[in-house]
Amino acid sequence: MRVLRVILYLLVATCLHAHSVHTSTAEAEYNAKTKKLEVSLTVFVSDLEVALVRKSEREMRIDKTPAAEFDAQIQAYLAKTFVVTDEAGKVAKMAWEGREMDDASAKSGDPAVVLFFEVEVPEGMGGTTVRNAVFFDLFKDQMNLLMLREGTVQKEVRFTPEHSSKELRVHETKPAKG
């Protein structure tokens, strides 16, 4: 019965999406003092719930599931879909900071939630790669945007299902004069 309920919830949630745009937006800033990439990722609540239901195979609702359990599922999902690696390919450690409802969308029919986490980047940003495949398992047209800042320099990075991993070079190297 429980499995049937989860399948039914999944079908209803998938069919009732209020938005036709499948995108996430993230802001990430490299903190040179702490050697961490500080990330805030904004996603639609309905998309997040569907992703967590699929991953956990049980009902996951932001307003009904206990916060600790919901947050643990988010962290497990992000560990598979938002992965930072160093130049040697070693996966960076992620630390969960929390989440909050996006005030601007809270009263809409399809609210968003902002997820906060930090990623340890002890060697700095040089050679760092990010795989941002959030919701690529749900939508073929999903696009994820990342606004990356390091010091005073910023850059926008776009991720698609075809290009889900990108090297994060904030400072462009200039060719040597010769």
N, C-alpha and C positions, 0 to 999 in steps of 0.2 A: 504493500500500500504506500509506503514511504517513497519508494522508487517511482511509483506512478505519479505521486504528487509532485516530485521534483521534475519529472519529464513534462508534466502538464504546466508547471510554473515556467519552465524553460521555453516551451512553445508559446505560451501567452506573452511572456516578456519579449521574445524575439519578434512576435507579430505586432506588438503594440508600441514599437519604438516611435516616440513623438518627433524625433529629429531624423532628417535625411542626410545630414552631414556626419561623417564618421571621422572624427579627429580628436586628438588630445593635444594639449599644449603644456610645455614644460619650460621652466626657467631654471637655469643652473648657474651657479657662481662658484668659481674656484677660490677658496680661502687659503691663501699662501701661508698664513700663520698656523692654521690647524691641519693643513695638507688634506683638506676634504673638499669634495664637490657637494655643495648644498643645493638640493633639488626640491622644487615644488612642481608637482604634476597635477594638472587639472583635467578631470575626466567626467563624463556624464554618469550619474549614479546608476541609471538603468543599464548602461553598458557594463559597468563594474559588477553589478549584481549578477548579470548573465554570465560573465567570465568566471566569477567565483562559484556560481552554481555548477557550471561545467567542470571546473577543476575539482571541487569538493564532492560533487554528486549529492548535494543536499541543499535545502533551501537556505539562501543567504540574503538577508534583507538588512539594509543599513539602519532601518528604524526598529527592527525586531530582533535581530541576532545580537547576542551580548557583544559589547564593544571589543573585549579582549579576543574573542573568537573571530570576529569579523576582521580585526586588524591583523591577526595571525594569518588569515587566509589572503589578505592583501599582500602581506610580506612574502608569502610563499609564491604568489602569482608574480610579483615584481622580481623575485629572485630568478624566475625563468624568462621574463619578458623585458626587463630593463637591467641589462648586464653591462658593467664597466670592466674592461680588462686593461692591464698594463702592456707595455711593449713586448714583454715575454709571453703574453697570453694568459697571465694569472688573473683570475677573477677577483675583483676588489670587494672588500667587506662593506656591506650596506648596514646602516643603522637607522631604524625606524624612529621618526620624530613625532608622528601623529597625523591627524587629518582634521579638516573642518569644512563645513558646508560653504560653498561659494555664495556670498551674500547677494550678489547681483542676480543669480539664477534661482535662489531659494524659493521664490514665490511662483516660479514658472511651472509649467506642466512637466518639465524635464530638467530638474536641478542638476548642478554639478557639485563635485566634491574636490577639494585640493588635498593631495597627499604629500606629506613632507618627509624627506629622508636625506641622509648624508651618505656619501661614498668615500671611503678612504683612498686617497691618491698620494701616497707618501713620496713617490718619485716625481711628482708634478704632472702637468698635463701633456708633456711631450710624449708622443707615442701611445697615448690613451685612446682606446676604442670604446664606443658605446653601441650596444645593440638595443634599440628601442622598438620592440615588437609588440607593444601593448595593443591588445585587441586585434592583432593581425589574424588570430585564430577565430575571430568572430566575423570580420567584415573584409571582403576583398578590396574595397575602396578606402579602407582606413589609411589615414595619413597622420603622422605624429610630428609635431613641430617642437624644436628645442631652441630656446634663446640662451646662448652660452655667453657668460661674461668671465673674463680673467683680467683683473685690474680695470683699466679704462677701455679695454678693447672688448667688443661684443660681436657675435656672429650668430646667424640663424642657420640651423641645420634641419633638413627635412628627411623623414624616414618614411619609406613605403614598403609594402610587402616584398617588392623586388630588391630593395636596398635598405635592409633593416639594420645594417651595421655600418658605422662610419668612424673614421679616425677624427678625433677632435683636435684640430690645429686651430687655435685662436689666433696666434701670431703667425701671419704669413711670412715665409722666408723670401727675401728678395734675392734675385740672381746676382752673383758677384760681377762687379764691373771689370771688364777686361779688355 
